[in-house]
Amino acid sequence: MLPHAVFAAAFMYIVAMVTIRKAGDGDYAIVRDLYYAITDGMQASGVSNSWRHDIYPSQEFIRSAIASDTMYIGYEDDVPVSVMVINREYNEGYEKAAWPSGIPMSDAVMIHALGVLPEFSGRGIAGAMTRYAITEAKRMGAKVLRLDVIEDNKKAEHVYVSVGFVFAGAVKMFYEDTGWTPFRLFEHVL
């Protein structure tokens, strides 16, 4: 059996100045604190009011994603600066969408809760995380990578479009943290 540090190093991926790896059992506090800082930054800048400490992303969401091996942490110079989830779970609104590719949801992988620390914003980290998600979705055998962005988050939309995602329509979806809210859907055919 490999020691945790050696095992974790085997799953690292380096893009530009960002090292990305799956979160492990000992990373809960790192992920939680990243989400707290990202949430504070989003609220302070007015980017989103849907993320709230312990509501979204919730502690259960974080624990579940780490336990299911779907949580990823991005590091710059050994400092955790970004986090996201890549999995096959999706909101029921995805089933109702008219995806341009026509690829069924059974062949899709989704990105959830991608965030970058505010003080590291603008360095290409979100793009690096998204490109990593594209690579990971291919490795998982998916035919398409999909995500949703809360309406008016133009900064996130710009990142996704810049790495090849296409707008797939707007839908109202229900999430516990937002209630019924308009979201914009994007997909990247793999």
C-alpha positions as CSV (number, residue, x, y, z in Angstrom):
1,M,0.0,0.0,0.0
2,L,1.3,3.4,-1.0
3,P,1.6,6.2,1.7
4,H,-1.1,8.9,1.2
5,A,1.5,11.5,0.0
6,V,2.9,9.2,-2.7
7,F,-0.6,8.0,-3.7
8,A,-1.9,11.6,-3.9
9,A,1.1,12.7,-6.0
10,A,0.3,10.0,-8.5
11,F,-2.9,11.8,-9.3
12,M,-1.6,15.3,-9.7
13,Y,-2.0,17.2,-13.0
14,I,-0.1,20.4,-13.8
15,V,-1.5,23.1,-16.0
16,A,0.4,26.3,-16.4
17,M,1.1,27.4,-12.8
18,V,-1.7,25.3,-11.3
19,T,-1.3,21.8,-9.8
20,I,-4.6,19.9,-9.6
21,R,-5.2,16.8,-7.6
22,K,-8.1,14.9,-6.1
23,A,-9.0,15.8,-2.5
24,G,-8.3,13.1,0.0
25,D,-9.6,12.2,3.5
26,G,-7.3,14.7,5.2
27,D,-8.4,17.6,3.0
28,Y,-11.8,18.5,4.4
29,A,-10.6,21.6,6.3
30,I,-8.7,22.8,3.3
31,V,-11.7,22.5,1.0
32,R,-14.1,24.0,3.5
33,D,-11.8,27.0,4.1
34,L,-11.4,27.5,0.4
35,Y,-15.1,27.5,-0.1
36,Y,-15.6,30.0,2.8
37,A,-13.0,32.4,1.4
38,I,-14.4,32.1,-2.1
39,T,-17.9,32.6,-0.9
40,D,-16.8,35.7,1.1
41,G,-15.1,37.1,-2.0
42,M,-18.1,36.4,-4.2
43,Q,-20.5,38.2,-1.8
44,A,-18.1,41.1,-1.3
45,S,-17.8,41.7,-5.1
46,G,-21.4,41.1,-5.8
47,V,-20.7,38.3,-8.2
48,S,-23.1,35.9,-6.5
49,N,-25.4,35.9,-3.5
50,S,-26.2,32.2,-3.9
51,W,-23.1,30.8,-2.2
52,R,-23.4,30.9,1.6
53,H,-21.3,29.3,4.3
54,D,-22.5,25.8,5.1
55,I,-25.5,26.1,2.8
56,Y,-23.9,26.0,-0.6
57,P,-21.5,24.4,-0.8
58,S,-22.7,22.6,2.2
59,Q,-20.5,20.6,4.6
60,E,-22.4,17.5,3.5
61,F,-21.7,18.3,-0.2
62,I,-18.0,18.7,0.6
63,R,-17.8,15.5,2.7
64,S,-19.7,13.6,0.1
65,A,-17.6,14.8,-2.8
66,I,-14.3,14.0,-1.0
67,A,-15.7,10.5,0.0
68,S,-16.8,9.8,-3.6
69,D,-13.4,10.9,-5.0
70,T,-14.9,13.7,-7.1
71,M,-13.5,16.8,-5.3
72,Y,-10.5,18.5,-6.9
73,I,-8.1,21.1,-5.4
74,G,-6.0,23.5,-7.5
75,Y,-2.7,24.7,-6.0
76,E,-0.4,27.6,-7.1
77,D,3.0,27.4,-5.5
78,D,1.7,24.8,-3.0
79,V,-1.1,27.1,-1.9
80,P,-4.6,25.8,-2.3
81,V,-6.4,28.4,-4.5
82,S,-9.2,26.6,-6.3
83,V,-11.7,23.8,-5.9
84,M,-14.4,22.0,-7.9
85,V,-16.4,18.8,-8.2
86,I,-16.5,16.7,-11.4
87,N,-19.1,13.9,-11.4
88,R,-22.2,12.5,-13.2
89,E,-24.8,14.2,-10.9
90,Y,-27.1,16.9,-12.3
91,N,-30.1,18.9,-11.5
92,E,-33.4,17.7,-13.0
93,G,-33.5,20.8,-15.1
94,Y,-30.7,19.3,-17.2
95,E,-33.1,16.6,-18.4
96,K,-35.5,19.2,-19.7
97,A,-32.9,21.3,-21.6
98,A,-32.5,21.1,-25.3
99,W,-28.8,20.5,-25.4
100,P,-27.3,21.5,-28.8
101,S,-25.2,18.4,-29.1
102,G,-28.2,16.1,-28.5
103,I,-25.9,13.9,-26.4
104,P,-28.0,12.1,-23.7
105,M,-27.3,12.8,-20.0
106,S,-26.2,9.3,-19.6
107,D,-23.1,10.2,-21.6
108,A,-22.4,13.5,-19.7
109,V,-20.2,14.5,-16.8
110,M,-20.7,17.8,-14.9
111,I,-18.6,20.5,-13.2
112,H,-20.0,21.8,-9.9
113,A,-19.0,24.5,-7.5
114,L,-15.9,25.6,-9.3
115,G,-14.3,28.5,-7.4
116,V,-11.1,30.4,-7.2
117,L,-9.8,32.5,-4.2
118,P,-10.5,36.1,-5.0
119,E,-6.9,37.2,-4.5
120,F,-5.9,34.7,-7.3
121,S,-8.6,35.7,-9.7
122,G,-7.5,36.8,-13.2
123,R,-4.5,34.5,-13.3
124,G,-6.1,31.8,-15.5
125,I,-6.7,29.4,-12.7
126,A,-10.5,28.9,-13.5
127,G,-9.5,28.2,-17.1
128,A,-6.9,25.7,-16.0
129,M,-9.4,23.9,-13.7
130,T,-11.9,23.8,-16.5
131,R,-9.4,22.4,-19.0
132,Y,-8.5,19.8,-16.4
133,A,-12.2,18.9,-16.0
134,I,-12.3,18.4,-19.8
135,T,-9.4,15.9,-19.6
136,E,-10.9,14.2,-16.6
137,A,-14.4,13.9,-18.3
138,K,-12.7,12.2,-21.3
139,R,-10.9,9.9,-19.0
140,M,-14.2,9.0,-17.4
141,G,-15.6,8.0,-20.8
142,A,-18.0,10.9,-21.2
143,K,-19.0,12.3,-24.5
144,V,-19.9,15.8,-23.2
145,L,-19.0,18.0,-20.2
146,R,-21.9,20.2,-18.9
147,L,-22.4,22.8,-16.3
148,D,-24.8,25.6,-15.2
149,V,-24.0,29.2,-14.3
150,I,-26.3,31.4,-12.3
151,E,-27.7,34.2,-14.5
152,D,-25.5,37.3,-14.6
153,N,-22.2,35.6,-13.7
154,K,-20.6,36.9,-16.8
155,K,-17.1,36.3,-15.5
156,A,-17.7,32.5,-15.2
157,E,-19.4,32.4,-18.5
158,H,-16.4,34.1,-20.1
159,V,-14.0,31.4,-18.7
160,Y,-16.1,28.6,-19.9
161,V,-16.6,30.0,-23.4
162,S,-12.9,30.7,-23.6
163,V,-12.1,27.0,-23.2
164,G,-14.6,25.8,-25.8
165,F,-18.0,25.6,-24.0
166,V,-21.0,26.6,-26.0
167,F,-24.2,28.2,-24.6
168,A,-26.9,25.6,-24.4
169,G,-29.9,27.7,-23.2
170,A,-31.4,29.2,-20.1
171,V,-33.6,27.4,-17.7
172,K,-35.1,28.0,-14.3
173,M,-33.9,25.4,-11.9
174,F,-34.5,24.7,-8.2
175,Y,-31.6,24.4,-5.8
176,E,-32.0,24.5,-2.1
177,D,-29.7,27.5,-1.8
178,T,-31.3,29.6,-4.5
179,G,-34.9,28.4,-4.8
180,W,-36.3,28.7,-8.4
181,T,-33.6,30.8,-10.2
182,P,-32.6,31.3,-13.8
183,F,-29.4,29.5,-14.8
184,R,-27.5,29.4,-18.1
185,L,-26.4,26.0,-19.3
186,F,-23.1,25.3,-21.2
187,E,-21.7,22.2,-22.7
188,H,-18.4,21.1,-24.2
189,V,-18.5,18.1,-26.6
190,L,-15.5,15.8,-26.0
